[in-house]
Amino acid sequence: MTIDKARELLQTQVSMGGGYNRNGAKLILAEIDKFHGQSAVDQLINDLELESKFGFKMGEKIIV
């Protein structure tokens, strides 16, 4: 998955909010970590303010 596609999907998850969408966002971030690394995950967390929306912290390993 490209980072741009992940950003698009994460924006959808953020717009809907809720626990199920947090799990969806977690899966997307895990996929990005696998192919692009932690720095790409951290950038998405920062850009989309995922810490305040879903509680993801920069530097935190996403485990599914």
PDB file with SEQRES, HELIX, SHEET and CRYST1 records, atoms N, CA, C and O in Angstrom:
SEQRES   1 A   64  MET THR ILE ASP LYS ALA ARG GLU LEU LEU GLN THR GLN          
SEQRES   2 A   64  VAL SER MET GLY GLY GLY TYR ASN ARG ASN GLY ALA LYS          
SEQRES   3 A   64  LEU ILE LEU ALA GLU ILE ASP LYS PHE HIS GLY GLN SER          
SEQRES   4 A   64  ALA VAL ASP GLN LEU ILE ASN ASP LEU GLU LEU GLU SER          
SEQRES   5 A   64  LYS PHE GLY PHE LYS MET GLY GLU LYS ILE ILE VAL              
HELIX    1 AA1 ILE A    3  MET A   16  1                                  14    
HELIX    2 AA2 GLY A   19  HIS A   36  1                                  18    
HELIX    3 AA3 GLN A   38  ASP A   47  1                                  10    
HELIX    4 AA4 LEU A   50  PHE A   54  1                                   5    
CRYST1    1.000    1.000    1.000  90.00  90.00  90.00 P 1           1          
ATOM      1  N   MET A   1       0.848  -1.168   0.000  1.00  0.00           N  
ATOM      2  CA  MET A   1       0.000   0.000   0.000  1.00  0.00           C  
ATOM      3  C   MET A   1       0.898   1.238   0.000  1.00  0.00           C  
ATOM      4  O   MET A   1       1.899   1.294   0.715  1.00  0.00           O  
ATOM      5  N   THR A   2       0.530   2.208  -0.798  1.00  0.00           N  
ATOM      6  CA  THR A   2       1.300   3.449  -0.817  1.00  0.00           C  
ATOM      7  C   THR A   2       0.927   4.314   0.382  1.00  0.00           C  
ATOM      8  O   THR A   2      -0.134   4.148   0.984  1.00  0.00           O  
ATOM      9  N   ILE A   3       1.807   5.226   0.709  1.00  0.00           N  
ATOM     10  CA  ILE A   3       1.541   6.136   1.825  1.00  0.00           C  
ATOM     11  C   ILE A   3       0.368   7.052   1.488  1.00  0.00           C  
ATOM     12  O   ILE A   3      -0.430   7.380   2.366  1.00  0.00           O  
ATOM     13  N   ASP A   4       0.257   7.464   0.237  1.00  0.00           N  
ATOM     14  CA  ASP A   4      -0.871   8.320  -0.166  1.00  0.00           C  
ATOM     15  C   ASP A   4      -2.202   7.592  -0.018  1.00  0.00           C  
ATOM     16  O   ASP A   4      -3.184   8.178   0.439  1.00  0.00           O  
ATOM     17  N   LYS A   5      -2.240   6.326  -0.399  1.00  0.00           N  
ATOM     18  CA  LYS A   5      -3.468   5.537  -0.246  1.00  0.00           C  
ATOM     19  C   LYS A   5      -3.795   5.358   1.236  1.00  0.00           C  
ATOM     20  O   LYS A   5      -4.956   5.453   1.634  1.00  0.00           O  
ATOM     21  N   ALA A   6      -2.773   5.099   2.049  1.00  0.00           N  
ATOM     22  CA  ALA A   6      -2.976   4.952   3.487  1.00  0.00           C  
ATOM     23  C   ALA A   6      -3.531   6.244   4.078  1.00  0.00           C  
ATOM     24  O   ALA A   6      -4.439   6.207   4.908  1.00  0.00           O  
ATOM     25  N   ARG A   7      -2.992   7.382   3.656  1.00  0.00           N  
ATOM     26  CA  ARG A   7      -3.464   8.681   4.135  1.00  0.00           C  
ATOM     27  C   ARG A   7      -4.954   8.866   3.802  1.00  0.00           C  
ATOM     28  O   ARG A   7      -5.735   9.330   4.632  1.00  0.00           O  
ATOM     29  N   GLU A   8      -5.319   8.500   2.597  1.00  0.00           N  
ATOM     30  CA  GLU A   8      -6.725   8.606   2.156  1.00  0.00           C  
ATOM     31  C   GLU A   8      -7.627   7.709   3.016  1.00  0.00           C  
ATOM     32  O   GLU A   8      -8.685   8.142   3.473  1.00  0.00           O  
ATOM     33  N   LEU A   9      -7.208   6.477   3.228  1.00  0.00           N  
ATOM     34  CA  LEU A   9      -7.998   5.550   4.037  1.00  0.00           C  
ATOM     35  C   LEU A   9      -8.082   5.993   5.494  1.00  0.00           C  
ATOM     36  O   LEU A   9      -9.129   5.865   6.128  1.00  0.00           O  
ATOM     37  N   LEU A  10      -6.979   6.511   6.020  1.00  0.00           N  
ATOM     38  CA  LEU A  10      -6.969   6.980   7.407  1.00  0.00           C  
ATOM     39  C   LEU A  10      -7.865   8.200   7.590  1.00  0.00           C  
ATOM     40  O   LEU A  10      -8.510   8.344   8.629  1.00  0.00           O  
ATOM     41  N   GLN A  11      -7.910   9.072   6.596  1.00  0.00           N  
ATOM     42  CA  GLN A  11      -8.794  10.232   6.680  1.00  0.00           C  
ATOM     43  C   GLN A  11     -10.255   9.793   6.767  1.00  0.00           C  
ATOM     44  O   GLN A  11     -11.056  10.421   7.459  1.00  0.00           O  
ATOM     45  N   THR A  12     -10.593   8.728   6.073  1.00  0.00           N  
ATOM     46  CA  THR A  12     -11.944   8.175   6.151  1.00  0.00           C  
ATOM     47  C   THR A  12     -12.210   7.638   7.553  1.00  0.00           C  
ATOM     48  O   THR A  12     -13.278   7.878   8.116  1.00  0.00           O  
ATOM     49  N   GLN A  13     -11.251   6.916   8.119  1.00  0.00           N  
ATOM     50  CA  GLN A  13     -11.409   6.373   9.468  1.00  0.00           C  
ATOM     51  C   GLN A  13     -11.590   7.504  10.489  1.00  0.00           C  
ATOM     52  O   GLN A  13     -12.424   7.403  11.389  1.00  0.00           O  
ATOM     53  N   VAL A  14     -10.820   8.560  10.347  1.00  0.00           N  
ATOM     54  CA  VAL A  14     -10.902   9.699  11.266  1.00  0.00           C  
ATOM     55  C   VAL A  14     -12.260  10.386  11.152  1.00  0.00           C  
ATOM     56  O   VAL A  14     -12.851  10.779  12.158  1.00  0.00           O  
ATOM     57  N   SER A  15     -12.742  10.525   9.938  1.00  0.00           N  
ATOM     58  CA  SER A  15     -14.017  11.238   9.748  1.00  0.00           C  
ATOM     59  C   SER A  15     -15.184  10.494  10.383  1.00  0.00           C  
ATOM     60  O   SER A  15     -16.163  11.119  10.792  1.00  0.00           O  
ATOM     61  N   MET A  16     -15.098   9.185  10.470  1.00  0.00           N  
ATOM     62  CA  MET A  16     -16.174   8.398  11.067  1.00  0.00           C  
ATOM     63  C   MET A  16     -16.006   8.236  12.569  1.00  0.00           C  
ATOM     64  O   MET A  16     -16.997   8.142  13.293  1.00  0.00           O  
ATOM     65  N   GLY A  17     -14.749   8.203  13.055  1.00  0.00           N  
ATOM     66  CA  GLY A  17     -14.484   8.062  14.487  1.00  0.00           C  
ATOM     67  C   GLY A  17     -14.975   6.732  15.037  1.00  0.00           C  
ATOM     68  O   GLY A  17     -15.478   5.894  14.289  1.00  0.00           O  
ATOM     69  N   GLY A  18     -14.830   6.541  16.330  1.00  0.00           N  
ATOM     70  CA  GLY A  18     -15.331   5.339  16.985  1.00  0.00           C  
ATOM     71  C   GLY A  18     -14.301   4.235  17.099  1.00  0.00           C  
ATOM     72  O   GLY A  18     -13.251   4.266  16.456  1.00  0.00           O  
ATOM     73  N   GLY A  19     -14.625   3.257  17.932  1.00  0.00           N  
ATOM     74  CA  GLY A  19     -13.723   2.156  18.229  1.00  0.00           C  
ATOM     75  C   GLY A  19     -13.404   1.265  17.048  1.00  0.00           C  
ATOM     76  O   GLY A  19     -12.258   0.850  16.872  1.00  0.00           O  
ATOM     77  N   TYR A  20     -14.410   0.965  16.235  1.00  0.00           N  
ATOM     78  CA  TYR A  20     -14.161   0.112  15.073  1.00  0.00           C  
ATOM     79  C   TYR A  20     -13.228   0.805  14.098  1.00  0.00           C  
ATOM     80  O   TYR A  20     -12.386   0.159  13.473  1.00  0.00           O  
ATOM     81  N   ASN A  21     -13.370   2.110  13.966  1.00  0.00           N  
ATOM     82  CA  ASN A  21     -12.517   2.854  13.055  1.00  0.00           C  
ATOM     83  C   ASN A  21     -11.098   2.969  13.591  1.00  0.00           C  
ATOM     84  O   ASN A  21     -10.149   3.065  12.814  1.00  0.00           O  
ATOM     85  N   ARG A  22     -10.942   2.962  14.922  1.00  0.00           N  
ATOM     86  CA  ARG A  22      -9.600   2.936  15.506  1.00  0.00           C  
ATOM     87  C   ARG A  22      -8.909   1.638  15.116  1.00  0.00           C  
ATOM     88  O   ARG A  22      -7.729   1.643  14.765  1.00  0.00           O  
ATOM     89  N   ASN A  23      -9.633   0.534  15.176  1.00  0.00           N  
ATOM     90  CA  ASN A  23      -9.057  -0.759  14.789  1.00  0.00           C  
ATOM     91  C   ASN A  23      -8.684  -0.767  13.311  1.00  0.00           C  
ATOM     92  O   ASN A  23      -7.642  -1.306  12.938  1.00  0.00           O  
ATOM     93  N   GLY A  24      -9.518  -0.178  12.475  1.00  0.00           N  
ATOM     94  CA  GLY A  24      -9.210  -0.078  11.052  1.00  0.00           C  
ATOM     95  C   GLY A  24      -7.958   0.750  10.823  1.00  0.00           C  
ATOM     96  O   GLY A  24      -7.109   0.387  10.010  1.00  0.00           O  
ATOM     97  N   ALA A  25      -7.843   1.861  11.537  1.00  0.00           N  
ATOM     98  CA  ALA A  25      -6.665   2.719  11.425  1.00  0.00           C  
ATOM     99  C   ALA A  25      -5.415   1.967  11.880  1.00  0.00           C  
ATOM    100  O   ALA A  25      -4.347   2.106  11.283  1.00  0.00           O  
ATOM    101  N   LYS A  26      -5.551   1.182  12.924  1.00  0.00           N  
ATOM    102  CA  LYS A  26      -4.429   0.393  13.440  1.00  0.00           C  
ATOM    103  C   LYS A  26      -3.927  -0.594  12.387  1.00  0.00           C  
ATOM    104  O   LYS A  26      -2.719  -0.759  12.213  1.00  0.00           O  
ATOM    105  N   LEU A  27      -4.849  -1.247  11.689  1.00  0.00           N  
ATOM    106  CA  LEU A  27      -4.462  -2.185  10.633  1.00  0.00           C  
ATOM    107  C   LEU A  27      -3.733  -1.471   9.491  1.00  0.00           C  
ATOM    108  O   LEU A  27      -2.755  -1.986   8.949  1.00  0.00           O  
ATOM    109  N   ILE A  28      -4.215  -0.300   9.139  1.00  0.00           N  
ATOM    110  CA  ILE A  28      -3.578   0.482   8.070  1.00  0.00           C  
ATOM    111  C   ILE A  28      -2.160   0.879   8.492  1.00  0.00           C  
ATOM    112  O   ILE A  28      -1.216   0.749   7.712  1.00  0.00           O  
ATOM    113  N   LEU A  29      -2.018   1.361   9.725  1.00  0.00           N  
ATOM    114  CA  LEU A  29      -0.691   1.760  10.210  1.00  0.00           C  
ATOM    115  C   LEU A  29       0.260   0.565  10.294  1.00  0.00           C  
ATOM    116  O   LEU A  29       1.450   0.706  10.011  1.00  0.00           O  
ATOM    117  N   ALA A  30      -0.243  -0.594  10.675  1.00  0.00           N  
ATOM    118  CA  ALA A  30       0.596  -1.799  10.727  1.00  0.00           C  
ATOM    119  C   ALA A  30       1.101  -2.170   9.330  1.00  0.00           C  
ATOM    120  O   ALA A  30       2.246  -2.590   9.162  1.00  0.00           O  
ATOM    121  N   GLU A  31       0.246  -2.011   8.351  1.00  0.00           N  
ATOM    122  CA  GLU A  31       0.634  -2.297   6.961  1.00  0.00           C  
ATOM    123  C   GLU A  31       1.713  -1.315   6.493  1.00  0.00           C  
ATOM    124  O   GLU A  31       2.675  -1.713   5.836  1.00  0.00           O  
ATOM    125  N   ILE A  32       1.553  -0.064   6.824  1.00  0.00           N  
ATOM    126  CA  ILE A  32       2.546   0.942   6.449  1.00  0.00           C  
ATOM    127  C   ILE A  32       3.877   0.656   7.145  1.00  0.00           C  
ATOM    128  O   ILE A  32       4.937   0.790   6.534  1.00  0.00           O  
ATOM    129  N   ASP A  33       3.825   0.266   8.408  1.00  0.00           N  
ATOM    130  CA  ASP A  33       5.043  -0.065   9.141  1.00  0.00           C  
ATOM    131  C   ASP A  33       5.787  -1.211   8.468  1.00  0.00           C  
ATOM    132  O   ASP A  33       7.013  -1.188   8.360  1.00  0.00           O  
ATOM    133  N   LYS A  34       5.045  -2.203   8.022  1.00  0.00           N  
ATOM    134  CA  LYS A  34       5.661  -3.380   7.403  1.00  0.00           C  
ATOM    135  C   LYS A  34       6.432  -3.010   6.127  1.00  0.00           C  
ATOM    136  O   LYS A  34       7.517  -3.539   5.885  1.00  0.00           O  
ATOM    137  N   PHE A  35       5.882  -2.119   5.323  1.00  0.00           N  
ATOM    138  CA  PHE A  35       6.481  -1.820   4.022  1.00  0.00           C  
ATOM    139  C   PHE A  35       7.289  -0.525   3.980  1.00  0.00           C  
ATOM    140  O   PHE A  35       8.173  -0.384   3.135  1.00  0.00           O  
ATOM    141  N   HIS A  36       7.003   0.425   4.877  1.00  0.00           N  
ATOM    142  CA  HIS A  36       7.657   1.730   4.803  1.00  0.00           C  
ATOM    143  C   HIS A  36       8.390   2.122   6.081  1.00  0.00           C  
ATOM    144  O   HIS A  36       9.171   3.073   6.072  1.00  0.00           O  
ATOM    145  N   GLY A  37       8.153   1.410   7.176  1.00  0.00           N  
ATOM    146  CA  GLY A  37       8.884   1.664   8.413  1.00  0.00           C  
ATOM    147  C   GLY A  37       8.188   2.601   9.385  1.00  0.00           C  
ATOM    148  O   GLY A  37       7.171   3.223   9.076  1.00  0.00           O  
ATOM    149  N   GLN A  38       8.776   2.675  10.574  1.00  0.00           N  
ATOM    150  CA  GLN A  38       8.203   3.452  11.672  1.00  0.00           C  
ATOM    151  C   GLN A  38       8.151   4.946  11.362  1.00  0.00           C  
ATOM    152  O   GLN A  38       7.228   5.635  11.799  1.00  0.00           O  
ATOM    153  N   SER A  39       9.124   5.452  10.618  1.00  0.00           N  
ATOM    154  CA  SER A  39       9.127   6.891  10.321  1.00  0.00           C  
ATOM    155  C   SER A  39       7.909   7.287   9.495  1.00  0.00           C  
ATOM    156  O   SER A  39       7.369   8.378   9.680  1.00  0.00           O  
ATOM    157  N   ALA A  40       7.469   6.420   8.588  1.00  0.00           N  
ATOM    158  CA  ALA A  40       6.267   6.704   7.794  1.00  0.00           C  
ATOM    159  C   ALA A  40       5.030   6.663   8.681  1.00  0.00           C  
ATOM    160  O   ALA A  40       4.125   7.481   8.523  1.00  0.00           O  
ATOM    161  N   VAL A  41       4.986   5.717   9.613  1.00  0.00           N  
ATOM    162  CA  VAL A  41       3.874   5.625  10.562  1.00  0.00           C  
ATOM    163  C   VAL A  41       3.820   6.890  11.414  1.00  0.00           C  
ATOM    164  O   VAL A  41       2.755   7.478  11.599  1.00  0.00           O  
ATOM    165  N   ASP A  42       4.973   7.300  11.927  1.00  0.00           N  
ATOM    166  CA  ASP A  42       5.028   8.504  12.760  1.00  0.00           C  
ATOM    167  C   ASP A  42       4.568   9.738  11.988  1.00  0.00           C  
ATOM    168  O   ASP A  42       3.876  10.600  12.531  1.00  0.00           O  
ATOM    169  N   GLN A  43       4.954   9.812  10.738  1.00  0.00           N  
ATOM    170  CA  GLN A  43       4.551  10.962   9.917  1.00  0.00           C  
ATOM    171  C   GLN A  43       3.035  10.999   9.740  1.00  0.00           C  
ATOM    172  O   GLN A  43       2.428  12.067   9.821  1.00  0.00           O  
ATOM    173  N   LEU A  44       2.424   9.851   9.500  1.00  0.00           N  
ATOM    174  CA  LEU A  44       0.965   9.798   9.360  1.00  0.00           C  
ATOM    175  C   LEU A  44       0.274  10.151  10.679  1.00  0.00           C  
ATOM    176  O   LEU A  44      -0.727  10.868  10.689  1.00  0.00           O  
ATOM    177  N   ILE A  45       0.811   9.645  11.782  1.00  0.00           N  
ATOM    178  CA  ILE A  45       0.232   9.956  13.094  1.00  0.00           C  
ATOM    179  C   ILE A  45       0.272  11.460  13.325  1.00  0.00           C  
ATOM    180  O   ILE A  45      -0.700  12.050  13.797  1.00  0.00           O  
ATOM    181  N   ASN A  46       1.390  12.069  12.994  1.00  0.00           N  
ATOM    182  CA  ASN A  46       1.540  13.505  13.179  1.00  0.00           C  
ATOM    183  C   ASN A  46       0.648  14.297  12.225  1.00  0.00           C  
ATOM    184  O   ASN A  46      -0.080  15.191  12.656  1.00  0.00           O  
ATOM    185  N   ASP A  47       0.698  13.976  10.940  1.00  0.00           N  
ATOM    186  CA  ASP A  47      -0.042  14.727   9.925  1.00  0.00           C  
ATOM    187  C   ASP A  47      -1.548  14.681  10.141  1.00  0.00           C  
ATOM    188  O   ASP A  47      -2.242  15.680   9.952  1.00  0.00           O  
ATOM    189  N   LEU A  48      -2.050  13.512  10.538  1.00  0.00           N  
ATOM    190  CA  LEU A  48      -3.507  13.335  10.669  1.00  0.00           C  
ATOM    191  C   LEU A  48      -3.987  13.471  12.114  1.00  0.00           C  
ATOM    192  O   LEU A  48      -5.157  13.233  12.413  1.00  0.00           O  
ATOM    193  N   GLU A  49      -3.066  13.858  13.011  1.00  0.00           N  
ATOM    194  CA  GLU A  49      -3.394  14.059  14.427  1.00  0.00           C  
ATOM    195  C   GLU A  49      -4.059  12.820  15.036  1.00  0.00           C  
ATOM    196  O   GLU A  49      -5.065  12.911  15.740  1.00  0.00           O  
ATOM    197  N   LEU A  50      -3.467  11.667  14.742  1.00  0.00           N  
ATOM    198  CA  LEU A  50      -4.042  10.402  15.200  1.00  0.00           C  
ATOM    199  C   LEU A  50      -3.851  10.171  16.690  1.00  0.00           C  
ATOM    200  O   LEU A  50      -4.526   9.326  17.279  1.00  0.00           O  
ATOM    201  N   GLU A  51      -2.933  10.918  17.309  1.00  0.00           N  
ATOM    202  CA  GLU A  51      -2.778  10.775  18.754  1.00  0.00           C  
ATOM    203  C   GLU A  51      -4.010  11.321  19.468  1.00  0.00           C  
ATOM    204  O   GLU A  51      -4.526  10.686  20.388  1.00  0.00           O  
ATOM    205  N   SER A  52      -4.480  12.483  19.055  1.00  0.00           N  
ATOM    206  CA  SER A  52      -5.657  13.063  19.712  1.00  0.00           C  
ATOM    207  C   SER A  52      -6.947  12.363  19.293  1.00  0.00           C  
ATOM    208  O   SER A  52      -7.910  12.332  20.060  1.00  0.00           O  
ATOM    209  N   LYS A  53      -6.977  11.806  18.095  1.00  0.00           N  
ATOM    210  CA  LYS A  53      -8.195  11.164  17.601  1.00  0.00           C  
ATOM    211  C   LYS A  53      -8.341   9.723  18.094  1.00  0.00           C  
ATOM    212  O   LYS A  53      -9.424   9.319  18.516  1.00  0.00           O  
ATOM    213  N   PHE A  54      -7.236   8.933  18.040  1.00  0.00           N  
ATOM    214  CA  PHE A  54      -7.295   7.512  18.368  1.00  0.00           C  
ATOM    215  C   PHE A  54      -6.309   7.079  19.444  1.00  0.00           C  
ATOM    216  O   PHE A  54      -6.329   5.921  19.861  1.00  0.00           O  
ATOM    217  N   GLY A  55      -5.458   7.972  19.897  1.00  0.00           N  
ATOM    218  CA  GLY A  55      -4.512   7.626  20.956  1.00  0.00           C  
ATOM    219  C   GLY A  55      -3.215   6.984  20.493  1.00  0.00           C  
ATOM    220  O   GLY A  55      -2.452   6.489  21.322  1.00  0.00           O  
ATOM    221  N   PHE A  56      -2.941   6.977  19.177  1.00  0.00           N  
ATOM    222  CA  PHE A  56      -1.674   6.435  18.689  1.00  0.00           C  
ATOM    223  C   PHE A  56      -0.568   7.436  18.993  1.00  0.00           C  
ATOM    224  O   PHE A  56      -0.734   8.635  18.769  1.00  0.00           O  
ATOM    225  N   LYS A  57       0.553   6.950  19.500  1.00  0.00           N  
ATOM    226  CA  LYS A  57       1.666   7.819  19.846  1.00  0.00           C  
ATOM    227  C   LYS A  57       2.821   7.609  18.869  1.00  0.00           C  
ATOM    228  O   LYS A  57       3.082   6.494  18.418  1.00  0.00           O  
ATOM    229  N   MET A  58       3.501   8.704  18.558  1.00  0.00           N  
ATOM    230  CA  MET A  58       4.659   8.610  17.681  1.00  0.00           C  
ATOM    231  C   MET A  58       5.721   7.748  18.357  1.00  0.00           C  
ATOM    232  O   MET A  58       5.955   7.874  19.559  1.00  0.00           O  
ATOM    233  N   GLY A  59       6.358   6.881  17.591  1.00  0.00           N  
ATOM    234  CA  GLY A  59       7.386   5.993  18.106  1.00  0.00           C  
ATOM    235  C   GLY A  59       6.851   4.694  18.671  1.00  0.00           C  
ATOM    236  O   GLY A  59       7.612   3.763  18.936  1.00  0.00           O  
ATOM    237  N   GLU A  60       5.548   4.630  18.855  1.00  0.00           N  
ATOM    238  CA  GLU A  60       4.916   3.429  19.411  1.00  0.00           C  
ATOM    239  C   GLU A  60       4.779   2.368  18.315  1.00  0.00           C  
ATOM    240  O   GLU A  60       4.275   2.653  17.229  1.00  0.00           O  
ATOM    241  N   LYS A  61       5.222   1.170  18.599  1.00  0.00           N  
ATOM    242  CA  LYS A  61       5.113   0.067  17.649  1.00  0.00           C  
ATOM    243  C   LYS A  61       3.651  -0.369  17.544  1.00  0.00           C  
ATOM    244  O   LYS A  61       3.014  -0.654  18.558  1.00  0.00           O  
ATOM    245  N   ILE A  62       3.124  -0.422  16.333  1.00  0.00           N  
ATOM    246  CA  ILE A  62       1.747  -0.839  16.099  1.00  0.00           C  
ATOM    247  C   ILE A  62       1.732  -2.366  15.943  1.00  0.00           C  
ATOM    248  O   ILE A  62       2.315  -2.906  15.003  1.00  0.00           O  
ATOM    249  N   ILE A  63       1.069  -3.042  16.860  1.00  0.00           N  
ATOM    250  CA  ILE A  63       1.005  -4.505  16.831  1.00  0.00           C  
ATOM    251  C   ILE A  63      -0.446  -4.924  16.641  1.00  0.00           C  
ATOM    252  O   ILE A  63      -1.336  -4.479  17.365  1.00  0.00           O  
ATOM    253  N   VAL A  64      -0.667  -5.781  15.661  1.00  0.00           N  
ATOM    254  CA  VAL A  64      -2.030  -6.303  15.430  1.00  0.00           C  
ATOM    255  C   VAL A  64      -2.060  -7.787  15.646  1.00  0.00           C  
ATOM    256  O   VAL A  64      -3.112  -8.411  15.501  1.00  0.00           O  
TER     257      VAL A  64                                                      
END                                                                             
